[in-house]
């Protein structure tokens, strides 16, 4: 079978009249003189030279006789010109379609953010395909429909809602899934829950190379894990979802403290070990100020309880809070450090939870809350 060659589209099509003019100029023949020699009106010859008239087979024969250049050369030039013109027209039509499509895409996609991340190029065709790949769609209607479903899941209090919050959050979540897809990790098993939790607690207590060690542990136990910085006006802390044959957890480090990192990670692990075994099609997007459905809110609360109780035994925490109902300089900090030793955790994790539950975020201690 003969393989067809891919035809490239030129920027402009070259009419045979251009070649004819160059030939006449090189031979120092005037248009009037040449028109006489082939029995043609000067105006007609001028129209050919200006590309306004087609070089027919008859004209090709006349040029062959006058210039000793084969007629099929001129006829083939005309045929190539016609093809090039058709391809240019088709390309321009396609370009207009791309522009129109891109104008709609920009209403649902934070293009400037994707540009900053180096995801887009100067080719509209390539950029549209990239958007389709990231959002897992093949058509504008699918993009719009998926965005509408996202809005139904994640609602916001109007006083805290910014115009492009939902667009950015939707984009962040889709990019997280897109980036997780090619990652390859070992087989995941829920039977490894206890040992993974214990090793993570050890990482937190030592507070050394926390991100690096966390990623290594999560990977070794079959969980795709990485940090994806949040977009502008996207109050996202974490995201858990099923990716291929494995669970995935993506965090933003929106609040760069060890206690927030530990709680958010364990919150997402709560979804992985308590919710995914039953339904891998569900995703869990942890967004501040979101008004979730009652069912979704129950699952989020379960993940919160999992994080709290897995990090710190519930009975131990109740005893600690009973001893420290309000913060007392010196005494409470000593209690925090004692509980940290007893639970094999970094004291900043105890402090962070204490601040949250007492709603006292102005507590001053010597406990370092950032992670290394």
KOLKE-767271 format. One line per 10 residues: number of its first residue (from 1); their letters; for each residue x negated, y, z negated of C-alpha. Coordinates in Angstrom, 3 decimals, always signed. Layout:
<sites>
NUM	A	X:Y:Z ~ ...
</sites>
This chain:
<sites>
1	XXXXXXXXXX	+0.000:+0.000:+0.000 ~ -1.315:+3.444:+0.900 ~ -1.815:+5.660:-2.139 ~ -0.464:+9.187:-1.727 ~ -2.888:+11.977:-2.511 ~ -1.798:+14.597:-5.023 ~ -1.299:+17.886:-3.204 ~ -2.426:+21.022:-4.982 ~ -0.436:+24.216:-4.583 ~ -2.462:+27.211:-3.314
11	XXXXXXXXXX	-1.920:+30.677:-4.759 ~ -1.092:+31.996:-1.284 ~ -0.288:+30.325:+2.060 ~ -2.461:+31.206:+5.089 ~ -0.462:+31.852:+8.267 ~ -2.080:+30.875:+11.610 ~ -1.780:+34.541:+12.606 ~ -4.579:+35.351:+10.145 ~ -6.872:+32.839:+11.869 ~ -5.819:+34.178:+15.291
21	XXXXXXXXXX	-6.645:+37.771:+14.332 ~ -10.061:+36.735:+13.037 ~ -10.713:+34.887:+16.279 ~ -9.721:+37.876:+18.411 ~ -11.846:+40.226:+16.297 ~ -14.873:+37.944:+16.567 ~ -14.482:+37.901:+20.374 ~ -13.794:+41.628:+20.531 ~ -10.458:+41.111:+22.258 ~ -7.699:+43.650:+21.663
31	XXXXXXXXXX	-4.188:+42.488:+20.869 ~ -2.857:+44.259:+23.982 ~ -5.410:+42.572:+26.223 ~ -4.777:+39.162:+24.694 ~ -0.990:+39.526:+24.928 ~ -1.376:+40.212:+28.634 ~ -3.575:+37.140:+29.084 ~ -0.949:+34.773:+27.637 ~ +2.064:+36.603:+29.125 ~ +3.461:+37.655:+25.745
41	XXXXXXXXXX	+4.925:+40.893:+24.507 ~ +2.470:+42.817:+22.262 ~ +5.160:+43.148:+19.608 ~ +5.630:+39.376:+19.562 ~ +1.864:+38.800:+19.249 ~ +1.721:+41.374:+16.459 ~ +4.500:+39.543:+14.605 ~ +2.489:+36.301:+14.839 ~ -0.634:+38.020:+13.532 ~ +1.337:+39.554:+10.649
51	XXXXXXXXXX	+2.839:+36.141:+9.781 ~ +6.353:+37.148:+10.702 ~ +6.746:+34.681:+13.592 ~ +6.204:+30.917:+13.748 ~ +3.538:+29.432:+16.008 ~ +5.564:+26.945:+18.049 ~ +4.210:+24.131:+20.222 ~ +4.598:+26.335:+23.305 ~ +2.645:+29.164:+21.680 ~ +0.033:+26.634:+20.570
61	XXXXXXXXXX	-0.447:+25.519:+24.170 ~ -0.805:+29.134:+25.306 ~ -3.467:+29.769:+22.644 ~ -5.266:+26.591:+23.693 ~ -5.496:+27.777:+27.305 ~ -6.626:+31.294:+26.368 ~ -9.081:+30.481:+23.540 ~ -10.054:+26.885:+24.277 ~ -8.915:+25.863:+20.805 ~ -6.645:+22.766:+20.801
71	XXXXXXXXXX	-2.928:+23.375:+20.524 ~ -2.576:+20.842:+17.699 ~ -4.980:+22.964:+15.622 ~ -2.538:+25.886:+15.763 ~ +0.537:+23.707:+15.304 ~ -1.061:+21.948:+12.315 ~ -1.987:+25.328:+10.811 ~ +1.650:+26.351:+11.095 ~ +2.840:+23.083:+9.537 ~ +0.389:+23.475:+6.641
81	XXXXXXXXXX	+1.527:+27.071:+6.154 ~ +5.168:+25.978:+6.011 ~ +4.330:+23.250:+3.460 ~ +2.295:+25.644:+1.330 ~ +5.076:+28.198:+1.389 ~ +7.574:+25.538:+0.287 ~ +5.282:+24.388:-2.528 ~ +4.688:+27.962:-3.694 ~ +8.429:+28.591:-3.709 ~ +9.040:+25.390:-5.659
91	XXXXXXXXXX	+6.271:+26.305:-8.106 ~ +7.738:+29.767:-8.631 ~ +11.170:+28.306:-9.242 ~ +9.683:+25.877:-11.770 ~ +7.784:+28.716:-13.411 ~ +11.005:+30.674:-13.838 ~ +12.647:+27.605:-15.357 ~ +9.726:+27.223:-17.780 ~ +9.983:+30.887:-18.787 ~ +13.721:+30.596:-19.370
101	XXXXXXXXXX	+13.216:+27.407:-21.390 ~ +10.394:+28.993:-23.408 ~ +12.573:+31.996:-24.257 ~ +15.079:+29.622:-25.876 ~ +12.361:+27.577:-27.587 ~ +11.018:+30.730:-29.264 ~ +14.354:+31.100:-31.072 ~ +13.813:+27.782:-32.866 ~ +10.015:+27.437:-33.018 ~ +7.450:+29.704:-34.766
111	XXXXXXXXXX	+5.313:+30.093:-31.653 ~ +2.917:+32.598:-33.243 ~ +2.148:+30.157:-36.061 ~ +1.533:+27.300:-33.638 ~ -0.761:+29.604:-31.667 ~ -2.771:+30.396:-34.792 ~ -3.149:+26.682:-35.447 ~ -4.536:+26.187:-31.934 ~ -1.675:+23.915:-30.884 ~ -0.724:+25.904:-27.788
121	XXXXXXXXXX	-2.562:+26.910:-24.604 ~ -1.984:+29.337:-21.723 ~ +0.059:+26.751:-19.817 ~ +3.819:+26.973:-20.375 ~ +4.295:+23.461:-19.025 ~ +1.748:+22.048:-21.488 ~ +3.169:+24.100:-24.349 ~ +6.712:+22.924:-23.727 ~ +5.508:+19.329:-23.688 ~ +3.618:+19.941:-26.943
131	XXXXXXXXXX	+6.813:+21.249:-28.548 ~ +8.706:+18.188:-27.322 ~ +5.996:+15.963:-28.837 ~ +5.963:+17.751:-32.202 ~ +9.745:+17.915:-32.521 ~ +10.267:+14.450:-31.006 ~ +12.747:+15.668:-28.390 ~ +12.909:+15.806:-24.599 ~ +15.405:+18.581:-24.075 ~ +16.496:+21.945:-25.458
141	XXXXXXXXXX	+19.835:+20.504:-26.533 ~ +18.047:+17.928:-28.706 ~ +15.859:+20.624:-30.290 ~ +18.883:+22.757:-31.141 ~ +20.856:+19.776:-32.453 ~ +17.983:+18.642:-34.683 ~ +17.577:+22.156:-36.067 ~ +21.309:+22.267:-36.847 ~ +21.019:+18.984:-38.774 ~ +18.072:+20.413:-40.711
151	XXXXXXXXXX	+20.152:+23.461:-41.691 ~ +22.878:+21.176:-43.012 ~ +20.333:+19.400:-45.228 ~ +18.416:+22.425:-46.542 ~ +20.629:+25.351:-47.540 ~ +19.459:+28.471:-49.342 ~ +20.812:+30.985:-51.797 ~ +21.488:+34.043:-49.666 ~ +19.702:+36.405:-52.018 ~ +16.512:+34.366:-51.621
161	XXXXXXXXXX	+16.879:+33.504:-47.946 ~ +14.594:+35.143:-45.393 ~ +15.557:+35.221:-41.742 ~ +12.930:+32.804:-40.485 ~ +12.700:+30.498:-43.507 ~ +14.599:+27.634:-41.917 ~ +12.737:+27.920:-38.619 ~ +9.365:+27.797:-40.371 ~ +10.309:+25.043:-42.799 ~ +11.740:+22.923:-39.999
171	XXXXXXXXXX	+8.579:+23.491:-37.956 ~ +6.320:+22.643:-40.899 ~ +8.170:+19.399:-41.560 ~ +8.056:+18.349:-37.896 ~ +4.354:+19.179:-37.641 ~ +3.708:+17.100:-40.778 ~ +5.405:+14.098:-39.179 ~ +3.564:+14.693:-35.896 ~ +0.185:+14.785:-37.655 ~ +0.975:+11.695:-39.735
181	XXXXXXXXXX	+1.943:+9.550:-36.757 ~ -1.575:+8.723:-35.450 ~ -3.040:+8.039:-38.918 ~ -3.905:+4.372:-39.485 ~ -3.835:+2.985:-43.036 ~ -3.635:-0.535:-44.542 ~ -0.391:-2.367:-45.235 ~ +1.742:-0.751:-47.927 ~ +3.184:-2.771:-50.809 ~ +5.275:-1.617:-53.769
191	XXXXXXXXXX	+3.488:-4.225:-55.902 ~ +0.476:-1.883:-56.031 ~ +2.438:+0.889:-57.782 ~ +1.025:+0.438:-61.290 ~ -2.623:+0.191:-60.279 ~ -2.364:+3.187:-57.914 ~ -0.715:+5.288:-60.621 ~ -3.385:+4.389:-63.155 ~ -6.222:+5.238:-60.763 ~ -4.636:+8.578:-59.898
201	XXXXXXXXXX	-4.251:+9.441:-63.577 ~ -7.967:+8.757:-63.989 ~ -8.752:+11.117:-61.092 ~ -6.647:+13.829:-62.723 ~ -8.246:+13.355:-66.135 ~ -11.743:+13.732:-64.677 ~ -10.717:+16.661:-62.431 ~ -13.608:+16.088:-60.019 ~ -13.192:+15.984:-56.234 ~ -9.467:+15.602:-56.830
211	XXXXXXXXXX	-8.265:+16.049:-53.241 ~ -10.941:+13.829:-51.755 ~ -10.402:+11.039:-54.280 ~ -6.621:+11.283:-54.041 ~ -6.675:+10.942:-50.256 ~ -9.037:+7.967:-50.482 ~ -6.821:+6.190:-53.018 ~ -3.581:+6.870:-51.157 ~ -5.119:+5.645:-47.915 ~ -6.481:+2.461:-49.496
221	XXXXXXXXXX	-3.008:+1.576:-50.784 ~ -1.271:+2.156:-47.460 ~ +0.116:+5.683:-47.940 ~ -0.649:+8.336:-45.340 ~ -1.677:+11.463:-47.201 ~ -2.978:+14.906:-46.249 ~ -2.673:+18.601:-47.002 ~ -0.890:+20.850:-44.512 ~ -0.970:+24.516:-45.508 ~ +2.454:+26.048:-45.764
231	XXXXXXXXXX	+3.706:+28.476:-43.118 ~ +4.743:+32.045:-43.931 ~ +7.880:+32.263:-46.063 ~ +8.120:+28.501:-46.500 ~ +8.473:+27.586:-50.205 ~ +7.609:+23.926:-49.560 ~ +5.606:+21.932:-52.106 ~ +5.717:+18.447:-50.652 ~ +7.265:+16.141:-48.097 ~ +7.622:+12.372:-48.077
241	XXXXXXXXXX	+8.846:+10.278:-45.166 ~ +8.324:+6.952:-43.448 ~ +5.744:+7.075:-40.638 ~ +5.448:+3.989:-38.451 ~ +5.006:+1.102:-40.895 ~ +3.869:+3.197:-43.853 ~ +5.095:+5.912:-46.198 ~ +3.566:+9.365:-45.807 ~ +3.134:+12.211:-48.289 ~ +2.169:+15.724:-47.189
251	XXXXXXXXXX	+1.523:+18.531:-49.681 ~ +0.993:+22.275:-49.169 ~ -0.938:+23.281:-52.319 ~ +1.405:+26.266:-52.459 ~ +0.514:+26.554:-56.144 ~ -3.157:+25.761:-56.474 ~ -3.219:+24.294:-59.982 ~ -3.974:+20.747:-61.094 ~ -0.689:+20.420:-62.996 ~ +1.380:+21.437:-59.964
261	XXXXXXXXXX	-0.618:+19.158:-57.681 ~ -0.240:+16.173:-60.032 ~ +3.497:+16.729:-60.582 ~ +4.253:+17.276:-56.877 ~ +2.266:+14.207:-55.852 ~ +3.987:+12.013:-58.443 ~ +7.364:+13.489:-57.458 ~ +6.773:+12.316:-53.883 ~ +5.498:+8.955:-55.153 ~ +8.830:+8.671:-56.938
271	XXXXXXXXXX	+10.531:+8.782:-53.546 ~ +8.034:+6.296:-52.126 ~ +8.422:+3.696:-54.881 ~ +12.044:+4.272:-55.887 ~ +13.857:+5.379:-52.736 ~ +11.993:+4.259:-49.618 ~ +12.163:+0.541:-50.366 ~ +15.914:+0.825:-49.828 ~ +16.058:+3.306:-46.939 ~ +13.028:+4.185:-44.827
281	XXXXXXXXXX	+15.014:+6.445:-42.466 ~ +15.508:+9.114:-45.141 ~ +13.093:+12.017:-45.585 ~ +12.503:+14.088:-48.723 ~ +11.572:+17.734:-48.268 ~ +10.757:+19.450:-51.564 ~ +11.821:+23.076:-51.011 ~ +12.143:+25.722:-53.706 ~ +15.484:+27.598:-53.859 ~ +17.231:+24.932:-51.762
291	XXXXXXXXXX	+20.882:+24.076:-52.413 ~ +20.897:+20.361:-51.645 ~ +23.922:+18.130:-51.363 ~ +24.982:+16.376:-54.582 ~ +23.639:+13.018:-53.368 ~ +20.306:+14.488:-52.303 ~ +20.003:+16.455:-55.548 ~ +20.423:+13.243:-57.550 ~ +17.510:+11.682:-55.690 ~ +15.387:+14.800:-56.227
301	XXXXXXXXXX	+16.165:+14.730:-59.943 ~ +15.220:+11.054:-60.070 ~ +11.884:+11.915:-58.442 ~ +11.353:+14.680:-61.015 ~ +12.005:+12.244:-63.859 ~ +9.664:+9.716:-62.272 ~ +6.887:+12.316:-62.126 ~ +7.424:+13.483:-65.705 ~ +7.696:+10.051:-67.273 ~ +4.930:+8.474:-65.220
311	XXXXXXXXXX	+2.481:+11.209:-66.080 ~ +3.501:+11.454:-69.752 ~ +5.437:+8.824:-71.681 ~ +8.903:+10.177:-72.483 ~ +8.729:+9.360:-76.204 ~ +5.294:+10.962:-76.535 ~ +6.536:+14.085:-74.806 ~ +9.584:+14.395:-77.062 ~ +7.358:+14.074:-80.116 ~ +5.010:+16.728:-78.759
321	XXXXXXXXXX	+7.860:+19.162:-78.031 ~ +9.356:+18.582:-81.480 ~ +5.993:+19.506:-82.999 ~ +5.568:+22.519:-80.688 ~ +8.978:+24.117:-80.020 ~ +7.240:+27.450:-79.489 ~ +3.662:+28.257:-78.622 ~ +1.350:+28.923:-81.563 ~ -2.144:+30.093:-80.700 ~ -4.721:+27.562:-81.762
331	XXXXXXXXXX	-2.295:+24.931:-83.078 ~ -0.435:+24.285:-79.814 ~ -3.592:+24.242:-77.751 ~ -5.085:+21.649:-80.120 ~ -1.907:+19.594:-79.780 ~ -2.149:+19.824:-76.005 ~ -5.733:+18.597:-76.029 ~ -4.864:+15.762:-78.403 ~ -1.979:+14.602:-76.210 ~ -4.242:+14.814:-73.154
341	XXXXXXXXXX	-6.726:+12.438:-74.803 ~ -3.970:+10.049:-75.900 ~ -2.408:+9.958:-72.414 ~ -5.704:+10.007:-70.490 ~ -4.716:+13.175:-68.628 ~ -6.324:+16.537:-68.070 ~ -4.929:+19.041:-70.618 ~ -3.862:+21.416:-67.831 ~ -1.176:+18.904:-66.822 ~ +0.227:+19.004:-70.366
351	XXXXXXXXXX	-0.022:+22.801:-70.422 ~ +1.712:+23.191:-67.059 ~ +4.688:+21.097:-68.109 ~ +4.880:+22.889:-71.452 ~ +4.984:+26.289:-69.731 ~ +7.708:+25.050:-67.401 ~ +9.937:+23.567:-70.069 ~ +9.562:+26.497:-72.493 ~ +9.867:+29.010:-69.619 ~ +6.806:+30.726:-71.065
361	XXXXXXXXXX	+4.358:+31.345:-68.211 ~ +2.344:+34.002:-70.057 ~ +0.591:+31.562:-72.403 ~ -3.116:+32.325:-72.739 ~ -5.459:+29.417:-73.484 ~ -8.981:+28.306:-72.638 ~ -7.592:+25.367:-70.675 ~ -8.603:+25.567:-67.000 ~ -5.615:+24.857:-64.739 ~ -7.365:+24.859:-61.352
371	XX	-8.703:+21.611:-59.904 ~ -12.092:+20.705:-58.515
</sites>
